[in-house]
Amino acid sequence: MTAAVLEARGVTVRFGGLVAVNNVDFVVPGNAIVGLVGPNGAGKTTLFETISGFITPNAGDIVLGGEPVTRLSPQARARRGISRTFQRMELFPELTVRQHVLLSRRVTHRPSRLREFVLGSYEAPAEREAVDGLLSSLGLTDVADRYAATLPLGVGRLVEVARSLAADPRVLLLDEPSSGLDETETDRLAEVLLDARKTRELALVLVEHNLSLVLGLCDEVQVLDFGETIARGTPAEVRDDPRVQAAYIGDVEVGA
Ligand SMILES: Nc1ncnc2c1ncn2[C@@H]1O[C@H](COP(=O)(O)OP(=O)(O)OP(=O)(O)O)[C@@H](O)[C@H]1O
């Protein structure tokens, strides 16, 4: 197994008297796709927000490439390679698809050129090539000059992924990426994520309600219930685990 690029070690998060995440370990091997699933209220979002830096845990550590990042802000973690998408789309309605990608790239690679971005200057040839390449790999060339406000949800989600990838992350955290997508759009998203993993030094973490997407896409899946890990393994192992099936009774159906 490849060394872990990201780890949560013994993470506990309390909200008043409620223990939302209880001493959870979560390991993301390099270049892997790992799913985080569980019934409603299991603690998935809380763990996700703790990894990305929006929640500080009561106990435990988040470790990126062997270095603790637990006390760093979400922005500082992003600069070190943890990128994320949001469940509710957070695109800028008045920026084009190309501008989203360019902005993200400049924040990461050329912060000194942000002023030019605001003033509307054109990209340098190498920059244009990189942006064009990324747009093309996600099938977004035809909509590159459309404003985000005019895009259907399925395309908007791909723009979110493109924007995250433009920052060249080591780990991309995806929060309910298939939410609101139809089957064709979900299939397209899955293709894009598999391609990103294949062509980059990138690990992906999915918090996702669509279990068939998770079981089809992930190398490993971790299942939380009431804030604790009840299973971790390959999609087949997790699907057949009696504890997982019991946890899902009355929630959503396990299996595809
Ligand atoms: N900010 C908060 N304040 C108080 N309780 C919270 C807060 N955020 C989450 N919780 C509680 O913590 C527990 C875990 O919630 P969390 O949102 O992490 O679960 P989840 O697995 O993401 O659920 P869902 O699938 O419904 O999104 C739940 O009992 C929830 O009500």
The ligand as a Gaussian input file, in Angstrom:
#p B3LYP/6-31G(d) Opt

LIG

0 1
 N      -22.715000      22.750000      14.394000
 C      -23.305000      21.777000      15.072000
 N      -23.843000      21.968000      16.295000
 C      -24.438000      20.981000      16.974000
 N      -24.569000      19.708000      16.514000
 C      -24.054000      19.462000      15.281000
 C      -23.409000      20.469000      14.501000
 N      -23.016000      19.906000      13.319000
 C      -23.391000      18.618000      13.377000
 N      -24.002000      18.347000      14.547000
 C      -24.533000      17.040000      14.985000
 O      -23.426000      16.133000      14.908000
 C      -23.854000      14.864000      14.424000
 C      -23.066000      14.521000      13.167000
 O      -23.483000      15.407000      12.130000
 P      -22.834000      15.403000      10.675000
 O      -23.470000      16.536000       9.931000
 O      -21.364000      15.381000      10.781000
 O      -23.348000      14.001000      10.099000
 P      -23.386000      13.498000       8.602000
 O      -22.924000      12.081000       8.642000
 O      -22.640000      14.429000       7.722000
 O      -24.950000      13.551000       8.302000
 P      -25.736000      13.845000       6.927000
 O      -25.532000      12.637000       6.078000
 O      -27.152000      13.961000       7.400000
 O      -25.176000      15.107000       6.336000
 C      -25.351000      14.971000      14.207000
 O      -25.995000      14.481000      15.353000
 C      -25.587000      16.460000      14.058000
 O      -26.882000      16.829000      14.459000

